[in-house]
């Protein structure tokens, strides 16, 4: 190959690469357009946010905080079962292009489903309805969340077959009323109909599907177990486990310290007993020495008396011989 031909091929290669890239791009765009036609109108990111802005139900801080508690705590509850717990997915009744979806703030599938990788989920086509749906009430959505019209959420969730639906109102109360409106609303499917649930005297509602008490607390709604203990997120549970492990380690350390102190006390007690025994032995020895000394003194005196008696006897004998 001559240098001239090689140079011409090098100049030609970029043009060929650009042509192939453009062809791939056009083919990809056609595939994307074809795929987009299969999606609902509101599954498009811009349209979905436009719908929320139009409704006025973009989540605020309180709204987001409550969801950020409920989602992880429910996921941690169902970690063994692997149930689907999620938020804000578009749910549809039909495959109509412009059907306005519902997107529960929290929903729970207690049946295993093959969840679509995109935002849309069509009831009956993609799978069954979730067992539980939870909505957080805002100023713009209060009528939709707890209203009784056919197009409003309680009726639509009932038609879908959602077994329990709850709506919670975290909005601050502007004034204290003698009979304030409840914060927590609930419905349960009974024989194909929704029955409104009544809270107990403390405002709690029992969820059969979640096996939990729903407990209002101003801008928060907690989940409690049957014994009234607040259900925890994984992070909170792990933190408690860590604290419990630290307490257990500290208890073991204290127990070891106590055992060391007890051993030291026993050693000191043994030493005291030994010293006491030694003192008793010394006392016995002293008493024995004293007795020995007394006996020696007594023997010495006896000998002295006998010696003096013998001397007197000799003196008396000498006198008699004279």
VOBA-1610 file (N, C-alpha, C; in pm, whole numbers, padded with zeros to 5 digits, always signed):
BEGIN
Unk+00086-00119+00000Unk+00000+00000+00000Unk+00089+00124+00000Unk+00062+00215-00094Unk+00142+00336-00102Unk+00100+00434+00004Unk+00187+00529+00034Unk+00158+00630+00136Unk+00038+00715+00096Unk+00020+00739-00036Unk-00090+00821-00083Unk-00223+00753-00057Unk-00232+00622-00090Unk-00359+00548-00070Unk-00391+00539+00080Unk-00287+00515+00159Unk-00308+00505+00305Unk-00362+00636+00359Unk-00313+00750+00313Unk-00359+00880+00358Unk-00504+00902+00320Unk-00542+00860+00197Unk-00681+00876+00154Unk-00776+00793+00240Unk-00736+00670+00278Unk-00820+00586+00364Unk-00835+00648+00502Unk-00728+00704+00555Unk-00736+00768+00688Unk-00831+00886+00686Unk-00831+00960+00575Unk-00924+01074+00564Unk-01068+01028+00550Unk-01088+00909+00494Unk-01221+00858+00470Unk-01283+00797+00595Unk-01201+00739+00687Unk-01252+00668+00804Unk-01341+00753+00895Unk-01305+00877+00927Unk-01394+00958+01011Unk-01532+00975+00950Unk-01542+00994+00817Unk-01673+01009+00752Unk-01755+00882+00767Unk-01689+00766+00751Unk-01761+00639+00767Unk-01810+00622+00910Unk-01726+00659+01009Unk-01764+00647+01151Unk-01884+00736+01184Unk-01881+00860+01133Unk-01992+00951+01157Unk-02120+00897+01097Unk-02111+00840+00974Unk-02229+00786+00908Unk-02290+00671+00990Unk-02204+00581+01041Unk-02252+00469+01121Unk-02314+00519+01252Unk-02251+00619+01316Unk-02302+00672+01442Unk-02438+00737+01422Unk-02453+00812+01310Unk-02581+00875+01281Unk-02689+00771+01258Unk-02653+00662+01189Unk-02751+00556+01164Unk-02794+00492+01295Unk-02695+00466+01385Unk-02729+00407+01515Unk-02817+00502+01596Unk-02787+00632+01590Unk-02865+00730+01664Unk-03007+00735+01614Unk-03025+00738+01482Unk-03160+00741+01425Unk-03237+00615+01462Unk-03168+00499+01458Unk-03235+00374+01494Unk-03277+00376+01641Unk-03186+00429+01730Unk-03219+00439+01873Unk-03335+00532+01898Unk-03338+00645+01825Unk-03448+00741+01842Unk-03580+00679+01799Unk-03578+00602+01691Unk-03702+00535+01647Unk-03749+00435+01752Unk-03655+00362+01815Unk-03693+00267+01918Unk-03750+00338+02040Unk-03688+00453+02078Unk-03738+00528+02191Unk-03878+00582+02164Unk-03900+00635+02041Unk-04032+00687+02007Unk-04135+00575+02010Unk-04097+00456+01959Unk-04189+00343+01957Unk-04221+00300+02101Unk-04116+00297+02188Unk-04138+00258+02328Unk-04223+00362+02400Unk-04200+00492+02371Unk-04274+00597+02438Unk-04423+00588+02408Unk-04456+00547+02285Unk-04597+00536+02248Unk-04670+00433+02335Unk-04595+00338+02395Unk-04656+00237+02480Unk-04675+00287+02622Unk-04615+00398+02658Unk-04626+00451+02793Unk-04746+00542+02805Unk-04796+00555+02930Unk-04901+00652+02957Unk-04845+00794+02946Unk-04933+00884+02915Unk-04893+01023+02900Unk-04828+01075+03028Unk-04883+01038+03146Unk-04832+01092+03271Unk-04708+01020+03323Unk-04667+00915+03254Unk-04542+00850+03293Unk-04421+00927+03243Unk-04442+01022+03155Unk-04333+01110+03113Unk-04298+01201+03231Unk-04169+01219+03255Unk-04124+01294+03372Unk-04185+01434+03376Unk-04182+01505+03263Unk-04235+01641+03261Unk-04385+01643+03286Unk-04457+01552+03220Unk-04602+01550+03235Unk-04644+01511+03377Unk-04568+01419+03437Unk-04602+01376+03573Unk-04586+01491+03671Unk-04476+01564+03659Unk-04456+01679+03747Unk-04555+01790+03716Unk-04590+01805+03588Unk-04689+01906+03552Unk-04824+01874+03614Unk-04859+01745+03615Unk-04984+01703+03678Unk-04982+01736+03827Unk-04872+01711+03893Unk-04863+01738+04036Unk-04869+01889+04063Unk-04803+01966+03981Unk-04808+02111+03999Unk-04949+02163+03975Unk-05017+02105+03874Unk-05153+02146+03844Unk-05246+02113+03961Unk-05226+01997+04020Unk-05307+01959+04136Unk-05267+02037+04261Unk-05144+02084+04265Unk-05095+02153+04383Unk-05054+02060+04493Unk-05017+01935+04460Unk-04983+01839+04565Unk-04837+01797+04560Unk-04750+01891+04518Unk-04607+01862+04530Unk-04574+01849+04679Unk-04499+01747+04717Unk-04479+01721+04860Unk-04399+01830+04929Unk-04446+01866+05050Unk-04372+01960+05133Unk-04281+01884+05229Unk-04217+01958+05319Unk-04121+01898+05411Unk-04191+01798+05504Unk-04304+01839+05563Unk-04375+01749+05655Unk-04421+01624+05582Unk-04475+01644+05462Unk-04522+01534+05379Unk-04407+01436+05350Unk-04292+01489+05309Unk-04177+01405+05275Unk-04120+01335+05398Unk-04114+01407+05511Unk-04062+01346+05633Unk-04144+01225+05676Unk-04276+01237+05665Unk-04363+01128+05706Unk-04345+01007+05614Unk-04337+01033+05484Unk-04313+00923+05389Unk-04177+00859+05414Unk-04078+00943+05446Unk-03943+00893+05470Unk-03934+00808+05596Unk-04034+00818+05684Unk-04042+00725+05798Unk-04118+00599+05759Unk-04235+00617+05696Unk-04322+00503+05670Unk-04260+00403+05573Unk-04196+00451+05468Unk-04141+00359+05368Unk-04033+00269+05427Unk-03930+00322+05492Unk-03827+00231+05545Unk-03876+00143+05658Unk-03971+00193+05740Unk-04016+00110+05852Unk-04097-00009+05799Unk-04178+00013+05694Unk-04254-00097+05635Unk-04162-00193+05560Unk-04062-00141+05494Unk-03966-00229+05426Unk-03892-00317+05526Unk-03858-00259+05641Unk-03787-00336+05743Unk-03881-00442+05804Unk-04009-00407+05818Unk-04106-00503+05870Unk-04116-00626+05781Unk-04116-00602+05649Unk-04138-00710+05552Unk-04008-00753+05484Unk-03895-00735+05554Unk-03766-00770+05493Unk-03756-00920+05466Unk-03814-01002+05555Unk-03805-01147+05536Unk-03893-01193+05420Unk-04012-01133+05410Unk-04106-01173+05304Unk-04068-01116+05169Unk-03995-01005+05168Unk-03956-00944+05041Unk-04071-00875+04970Unk-04173-00830+05045Unk-04287-00763+04983Unk-04245-00627+04927Unk-04324-00579+04832Unk-04295-00450+04767Unk-04356-00338+04849Unk-04272-00248+04897Unk-04316-00127+04967Unk-04252-00010+04895Unk-04336+00083+04844Unk-04277+00191+04768Unk-04365+00314+04775Unk-04329+00415+04697Unk-04401+00543+04701Unk-04419+00599+04560Unk-04528+00670+04540Unk-04550+00756+04425Unk-04522+00689+04290Unk-04590+00578+04267Unk-04588+00515+04136Unk-04725+00537+04073Unk-04729+00569+03945Unk-04856+00592+03877Unk-04934+00461+03861Unk-05055+00455+03919Unk-05142+00339+03904Unk-05257+00375+03810Unk-05287+00282+03715Unk-05392+00302+03616Unk-05493+00189+03622Unk-05613+00221+03572Unk-05717+00118+03559Unk-05721+00062+03417Unk-05681+00143+03320Unk-05687+00102+03180Unk-05554+00136+03114Unk-05543+00105+02985Unk-05423+00145+02911Unk-05450+00270+02828Unk-05553+00346+02870Unk-05583+00471+02801Unk-05468+00569+02812Unk-05437+00633+02700Unk-05318+00718+02692Unk-05324+00836+02787Unk-05443+00894+02806Unk-05456+01015+02887Unk-05528+00989+03020Unk-05540+00864+03061Unk-05604+00837+03191Unk-05521+00900+03303Unk-05589+00974+03389Unk-05519+01038+03500Unk-05494+00935+03610Unk-05369+00915+03648Unk-05340+00807+03743Unk-05358+00852+03888Unk-05357+00753+03978Unk-05337+00779+04120Unk-05196+00731+04155Unk-05132+00805+04242Unk-04996+00767+04283Unk-04989+00775+04435Unk-05022+00665+04504Unk-05024+00665+04651Unk-04889+00709+04708Unk-04898+00782+04818Unk-04773+00822+04885Unk-04697+00700+04934Unk-04769+00601+04984Unk-04710+00473+05025Unk-04804+00362+04982Unk-04750+00255+04926Unk-04833+00138+04896Unk-04757+00012+04931Unk-04831-00093+04965Unk-04771-00219+05010Unk-04832-00334+04929Unk-04746-00407+04860Unk-04787-00532+04796Unk-04743-00646+04888Unk-04838-00711+04951Unk-04805-00827+05034Unk-04803-00954+04950Unk-04842-00942+04825Unk-04823-01051+04729Unk-04703-01015+04643Unk-04625-01115+04607Unk-04507-01088+04527Unk-04548-01054+04385Unk-04500-00944+04334Unk-04535-00899+04200Unk-04407-00871+04121Unk-04419-00882+03991Unk-04309-00845+03902Unk-04327-00699+03868Unk-04268-00613+03949Unk-04296-00471+03938Unk-04227-00412+03816Unk-04300-00331+03738Unk-04240-00273+03617Unk-04122-00184+03652Unk-04026-00172+03561Unk-03909-00089+03588Unk-03935+00060+03570Unk-04054+00098+03523Unk-04086+00240+03504Unk-04197+00279+03601Unk-04244+00404+03591Unk-04336+00456+03691Unk-04476+00397+03679Unk-04525+00361+03564Unk-04663+00319+03546Unk-04689+00175+03588Unk-04809+00150+03643Unk-04851+00015+03683Unk-05001+00005+03656Unk-05039-00088+03569Unk-05180-00102+03535Unk-05241-00217+03616Unk-05346-00183+03693Unk-05414-00283+03775Unk-05473-00392+03685Unk-05445-00517+03718Unk-05500-00629+03643Unk-05410-00675+03530Unk-05338-00583+03469Unk-05250-00618+03358Unk-05110-00649+03410Unk-05055-00555+03489Unk-04922-00576+03545Unk-04927-00663+03671Unk-05044-00673+03731Unk-05057-00750+03854Unk-05177-00702+03934Unk-05196-00756+04056Unk-05310-00717+04138Unk-05290-00579+04198Unk-05393-00531+04264Unk-05383-00404+04336Unk-05302-00426+04463Unk-05238-00321+04513Unk-05168-00336+04642Unk-05269-00363+04753Unk-05223-00429+04857Unk-05313-00457+04971Unk-05340-00331+05053Unk-05243-00241+05059Unk-05256-00121+05142Unk-05209+00001+05064Unk-05286+00108+05076Unk-05245+00237+05020Unk-05259+00342+05130Unk-05161+00432+05137Unk-05161+00540+05237Unk-05137+00671+05165Unk-05221+00768+05195Unk-05206+00902+05138Unk-05183+01002+05251Unk-05095+01100+05224Unk-05071+01210+05318Unk-05147+01331+05266Unk-05241+01379+05344Unk-05331+01486+05304Unk-05258+01620+05297Unk-05289+01697+05194Unk-05242+01834+05184Unk-05362+01924+05155Unk-05339+02054+05153Unk-05448+02149+05128Unk-05515+02120+04994Unk-05434+02085+04894Unk-05488+02067+04759Unk-05555+01932+04740Unk-05522+01833+04824Unk-05570+01697+04797Unk-05670+01646+04898Unk-05709+01728+04996Unk-05793+01677+05104Unk-05924+01618+05052Unk-05987+01684+04953Unk-06114+01631+04901Unk-06092+01503+04822Unk-05985+01498+04746Unk-05955+01377+04671Unk-05921+01261+04764Unk-05848+01291+04874Unk-05799+01186+04963Unk-05909+01122+05047Unk-06008+01201+05090Unk-06110+01146+05179Unk-06252+01170+05128Unk-06264+01220+05003Unk-06397+01251+04949Unk-06476+01127+04913Unk-06605+01147+04891Unk-06696+01035+04866Unk-06743+01028+04720Unk-06695+01118+04634Unk-06736+01114+04495Unk-06675+00992+04426Unk-06739+00939+04321Unk-06687+00820+04253Unk-06545+00835+04201Unk-06507+00959+04164Unk-06374+00980+04107Unk-06267+00998+04214Unk-06307+01002+04340Unk-06210+01031+04445Unk-06150+00902+04502Unk-06043+00919+04574Unk-05955+00806+04606Unk-06021+00691+04682Unk-06100+00716+04787Unk-06158+00601+04856Unk-06236+00509+04762Unk-06313+00566+04670Unk-06391+00484+04577Unk-06304+00418+04471Unk-06205+00490+04423Unk-06119+00430+04321Unk-06035+00317+04379Unk-05983+00336+04499Unk-05907+00228+04563Unk-05997+00108+04592Unk-06121+00134+04631Unk-06215+00024+04655Unk-06239-00053+04526Unk-06260+00020+04416Unk-06285-00047+04287Unk-06164-00130+04244Unk-06046-00084+04277Unk-05927-00158+04240Unk-05908-00285+04323Unk-05968-00286+04443Unk-05952-00402+04531Unk-05846-00382+04638Unk-05808-00256+04666Unk-05715-00228+04775Unk-05785-00262+04906Unk-05724-00350+04985Unk-05792-00403+05104Unk-05802-00301+05217Unk-05704-00215+05230Unk-05708-00111+05333Unk-05651+00018+05274Unk-05722+00127+05302Unk-05676+00258+05256Unk-05680+00353+05375Unk-05569+00427+05394Unk-05559+00523+05504Unk-05516+00659+05448Unk-05571+00763+05508Unk-05532+00900+05474Unk-05501+00972+05604Unk-05385+01037+05607Unk-05343+01105+05729Unk-05322+01253+05702Unk-05370+01335+05795Unk-05365+01480+05782Unk-05261+01537+05878Unk-05140+01570+05830Unk-05036+01623+05919Unk-05037+01775+05928Unk-05133+01838+05863Unk-05134+01985+05859Unk-05149+02043+05999Unk-05080+02154+06029Unk-05093+02215+06162Unk-05234+02270+06183Unk-05281+02256+06304Unk-05412+02310+06340Unk-05397+02458+06374Unk-05477+02542+06307Unk-05465+02686+06329Unk-05523+02727+06462Unk-05619+02651+06511Unk-05678+02683+06640Unk-05733+02556+06702Unk-05746+02560+06833Unk-05797+02444+06903Unk-05950+02449+06908Unk-06011+02347+06851Unk-06156+02336+06849Unk-06202+02237+06953Unk-06328+02255+06997Unk-06383+02164+07096Unk-06393+02023+07039Unk-06435+02013+06915Unk-06443+01885+06846Unk-06360+01892+06717Unk-06230+01880+06730Unk-06145+01895+06610Unk-06166+01780+06512Unk-06140+01809+06386Unk-06149+01704+06285Unk-06039+01601+06308Unk-06066+01477+06280Unk-05963+01375+06301Unk-05848+01392+06203Unk-05735+01343+06243Unk-05619+01344+06154Unk-05611+01217+06071Unk-05664+01109+06122Unk-05649+00979+06058Unk-05784+00926+06010Unk-05788+00885+05884Unk-05907+00826+05823Unk-05868+00689+05767Unk-05960+00596+05776Unk-05928+00463+05726Unk-06049+00389+05673Unk-06026+00302+05574Unk-06132+00218+05517Unk-06076+00076+05501Unk-06164-00022+05522Unk-06125-00162+05507Unk-06227-00232+05419Unk-06178-00318+05329Unk-06265-00392+05240Unk-06334-00504+05318Unk-06467-00502+05316Unk-06547-00606+05380Unk-06658-00646+05283Unk-06650-00770+05235Unk-06750-00822+05140Unk-06764-00732+05018Unk-06651-00686+04966Unk-06650-00605+04846Unk-06685-00459+04866Unk-06710-00418+04991Unk-06743-00279+05020Unk-06642-00221+05119Unk-06628-00089+05111Unk-06540-00021+05206Unk-06619+00015+05331Unk-06567-00025+05446Unk-06622+00018+05574Unk-06527+00119+05636Unk-06583+00234+05675Unk-06500+00335+05739Unk-06458+00286+05877Unk-06330+00301+05908Unk-06277+00255+06036Unk-06289+00366+06140Unk-06312+00325+06263Unk-06320+00420+06373Unk-06196+00408+06460Unk-06144+00523+06499Unk-06028+00524+06587Unk-06072+00492+06729Unk-05978+00442+06811Unk-06011+00418+06952Unk-06005+00550+07028Unk-06016+00542+07160Unk-06025+00665+07241Unk-05896+00747+07235Unk-05786+00687+07196Unk-05659+00761+07186Unk-05633+00810+07044Unk-05723+00779+06949Unk-05705+00821+06811Unk-05638+00719+06722Unk-05603+00601+06778Unk-05533+00500+06698Unk-05632+00420+06613Unk-05579+00361+06505Unk-05653+00265+06423Unk-05569+00139+06407Unk-05637+00025+06411Unk-05566-00102+06393Unk-05573-00144+06247Unk-05456-00174+06189Unk-05449-00222+06051Unk-05425-00373+06054Unk-05523-00447+06001Unk-05507-00592+05994Unk-05399-00630+05894Unk-05393-00558+05783Unk-05296-00590+05679Unk-05152-00561+05723Unk-05134-00455+05801Unk-05000-00418+05846Unk-04970-00472+05985Unk-05069-00536+06048Unk-05051-00591+06182Unk-04992-00485+06275Unk-05048-00365+06267Unk-04991-00252+06340Unk-05100-00154+06378Unk-05073-00079+06485Unk-05153+00038+06517Unk-05100+00157+06438Unk-05190+00234+06379Unk-05154+00362+06319Unk-05183+00469+06424Unk-05079+00541+06466Unk-05089+00628+06583Unk-05063+00774+06542Unk-05166+00860+06544Unk-05146+01001+06511Unk-05062+01072+06616Unk-04975+01161+06571Unk-04893+01241+06662Unk-04859+01372+06592Unk-04958+01463+06588Unk-04942+01591+06522Unk-04900+01570+06376Unk-04780+01619+06338Unk-04739+01605+06197Unk-04685+01466+06165Unk-04677+01379+06266Unk-04628+01243+06245Unk-04739+01142+06261Unk-04722+01028+06195Unk-04807+00912+06220Unk-04714+00793+06236Unk-04715+00735+06356Unk-04626+00624+06386Unk-04697+00490+06367Unk-04619+00386+06347Unk-04670+00250+06349Unk-04622+00183+06477Unk-04718+00124+06550Unk-04686+00053+06674Unk-04726-00093+06660Unk-04655-00181+06732Unk-04695-00321+06733Unk-04811-00341+06832Unk-04853-00466+06850Unk-04968-00494+06936Unk-04946-00448+07080Unk-04820-00448+07123Unk-04789-00410+07260Unk-04766-00260+07277Unk-04785-00185+07169Unk-04769-00040+07179Unk-04627+00009+07158Unk-04537-00078+07114Unk-04399-00035+07087Unk-04389+00019+06945Unk-04322+00133+06931Unk-04310+00195+06799Unk-04225+00107+06708Unk-04276+00084+06588Unk-04199+00007+06490Unk-04085+00094+06436Unk-03974+00030+06412Unk-03852+00103+06381Unk-03811+00084+06235Unk-03735+00180+06187Unk-03668+00163+06058Unk-03546+00072+06080Unk-03487+00029+05972Unk-03368-00055+05984Unk-03257+00019+06057Unk-03240+00148+06023Unk-03134+00226+06087Unk-03157+00235+06237Unk-03284+00258+06278Unk-03314+00267+06421Unk-03294+00132+06489Unk-03337+00024+06421Unk-03320-00110+06479Unk-03172-00143+06494Unk-03093-00110+06391Unk-02950-00135+06398Unk-02886-00054+06511Unk-02934+00070+06527Unk-02881+00155+06633Unk-02911+00095+06769Unk-03035+00044+06787Unk-03071-00020+06913Unk-02987-00145+06936Unk-02964-00222+06829Unk-02881-00342+06842Unk-02739-00303+06885Unk-02687-00195+06824Unk-02553-00149+06861Unk-02550-00105+07007Unk-02651-00027+07047Unk-02656+00018+07186Unk-02670-00099+07281Unk-02753-00199+07242Unk-02770-00318+07326Unk-02639-00395+07337Unk-02566-00405+07222Unk-02437-00474+07225Unk-02338-00401+07314Unk-02341-00267+07307Unk-02252-00187+07393Unk-02288-00208+07539Unk-02420-00206+07569Unk-02463-00229+07708Unk-02424-00369+07755Unk-02440-00469+07667Unk-02404-00605+07703Unk-02254-00617+07729Unk-02174-00553+07642Unk-02030-00555+07661Unk-01992-00486+07791Unk-02061-00374+07820Unk-02034-00301+07943Unk-02075-00385+08064Unk-02189-00456+08051Unk-02234-00544+08159Unk-02132-00655+08183Unk-02082-00714+08073Unk-01982-00820+08086Unk-01855-00766+08151Unk-01816-00644+08111Unk-01698-00583+08172Unk-01719-00562+08321Unk-01839-00509+08357Unk-01868-00488+08498Unk-01872-00621+08574Unk-01928-00726+08507Unk-01933-00857+08571Unk-01792-00910+08594Unk-01704-00891+08494Unk-01565-00935+08511Unk-01497-00857+08623Unk-01522-00724+08626Unk-01464-00642+08733Unk-01515-00689+08869Unk-01644-00721+08876Unk-01701-00768+09001Unk-01640-00902+09041Unk-01619-00991+08940Unk-01558-01120+08969Unk-01416-01101+09020Unk-01343-01006+08958Unk-01207-00977+09004Unk-01210-00926+09147Unk-01307-00834+09175Unk-01318-00780+09312Unk-01354-00890+09410Unk-01447-00981+09366Unk-01485-01092+09454Unk-01367-01183+09479Unk-01288-01211+09375Unk-01168-01293+09393Unk-01068-01227+09487Unk-01056-01095+09471Unk-00966-01021+09559Unk-01017-01025+09702Unk-01149-01011+09718Unk-01208-01018+09852Unk-01186-01157+09913Unk-01207-01261+09830Unk-01186-01397+09880Unk-01039-01418+09918Unk-00947-01364+09834Unk-00805-01376+09865Unk-00773-01307+09997Unk-00829-01185+10013Unk-00807-01113+10137Unk-00867-01188+10255Unk-00986-01248+10233Unk-01049-01325+10341Unk-00964-01446+10378Unk-00909-01515+10274Unk-00823-01629+10301Unk-00698-01585+10378Unk-00640-01473+10334Unk-00522-01421+10403Unk-00555-01386+10548Unk-00673-01326+10568Unk-00714-01292+10705Unk-00733-01418+10789Unk-00791-01522+10727Unk-00810-01647+10800Unk-00676-01711+10835Unk-00581-01704+10738Unk-00448-01758+10763Unk-00381-01682+10876Unk-00391-01548+10869Unk-00330-01465+10974Unk-00394-01495+11109Unk-00527-01513+11108Unk-00596-01544+11233Unk-00551-01680+11288Unk-00535-01778+11196Unk-00487-01909+11238Unk-00346-01900+11292Unk-00262-01825+11220Unk-00124-01808+11266Unk-00121-01740+11403Unk-00207-01641+11421Unk-00213-01573+11550Unk-00256-01669+11661Unk-00354-01756+11625Unk-00400-01854+11724Unk-00287-01952+11759Unk-00211-01992+11654Unk-00098-02083+11678Unk+00006-02015+11768Unk+00032-01888+11735Unk+00128-01815+11818Unk+00078-01805+11962Unk-00051-01785+11978Unk-00108-01776+12111Unk-00091-01908+12185Unk-00120-02016+12113Unk-00101-02149+12175Unk+00046-02170+12213Unk+00136-02130+12118Unk+00279-02144+12147Unk+00318-02063+12270Unk+00267-01941+12278Unk+00299-01858+12394Unk+00249-01922+12523Unk+00125-01974+12517Unk+00069-02040+12636Unk+00154-02162+12674Unk+00198-02237+12570Unk+00279-02356+12597Unk+00413-02317+12658Unk+00475-02213+12604Unk+00602-02164+12659Unk+00584-02118+12802Unk+00472-02045+12826Unk+00446-01999+12963Unk+00431-02116+13059Unk+00358-02219+13013Unk+00341-02338+13096Unk+00475-02408+13118Unk+00556-02419+13014Unk+00687-02479+13026Unk+00773-02402+13125Unk+00764-02269+13115Unk+00842-02187+13208Unk+00796-02207+13351Unk+00662-02214+13364Unk+00608-02236+13500Unk+00652-02371+13554Unk+00648-02473+13467Unk+00690-02606+13510Unk+00838-02608+13547Unk+00917-02539+13467Unk+01060-02533+13496Unk+01085-02462+13629Unk+01012-02354+13650Unk+01027-02283+13776Unk+00987-02372+13892Unk+00875-02442+13872Unk+00826-02530+13978Unk+00927-02642+14006Unk+00985-02699+13901Unk+01085-02805+13919Unk+01210-02752+13988Unk+01250-02630+13949Unk+01368-02570+14009Unk+01345-02544+14156Unk+01229-02493+14191Unk+01197-02468+14332Unk+01194-02599+14409Unk+01137-02703+14349Unk+01130-02833+14416Unk+01270-02887+14445Unk+01355-02872+14342Unk+01493-02917+14360Unk+01561-02837+14472Unk+01535-02705+14472Unk+01596-02619+14575Unk+01547-02657+14712Unk+01417-02688+14723Unk+01361-02730+14852Unk+01422-02862+14897Unk+01434-02955+14802Unk+01492-03084+14835Unk+01638-03068+14878Unk+01712-02979+14804Unk+01851-02956+14842Unk+01861-02897+14983Unk+01777-02801+15016Unk+01779-02739+15149Unk+01737-02838+15256Unk+01638-02924+15222Unk+01594-03026+15319Unk+01708-03123+15348Unk+01782-03161+15246Unk+01896-03251+15263Unk+02004-03185+15347Unk+02024-03060+15325Unk+02124-02987+15402Unk+02084-02982+15550Unk+01959-02958+15577Unk+01910-02954+15714Unk+01923-03091+15779Unk+01894-03192+15699Unk+01905-03329+15755Unk+02048-03359+15794Unk+02144-03317+15709Unk+02284-03341+15740Unk+02326-03262+15864Unk+02282-03140+15871Unk+02314-03059+15988Unk+02258-03122+16114Unk+02137-03171+16106Unk+02073-03232+16222Unk+02149-03360+16263Unk+02193-03436+16165Unk+02269-03560+16193Unk+02401-03527+16260Unk+02468-03424+16213Unk+02596-03384+16274Unk+02578-03342+16418Unk+02473-03271+16446Unk+02447-03225+16582Unk+02424-03347+16674Unk+02358-03444+16626Unk+02327-03561+16708Unk+02455-03643+16734Unk+02551-03641+16649Unk+02677-03714+16667Unk+02766-03648+16772Unk+02746-03524+16795Unk+02826-03459+16898Unk+02776-03504+17034
//
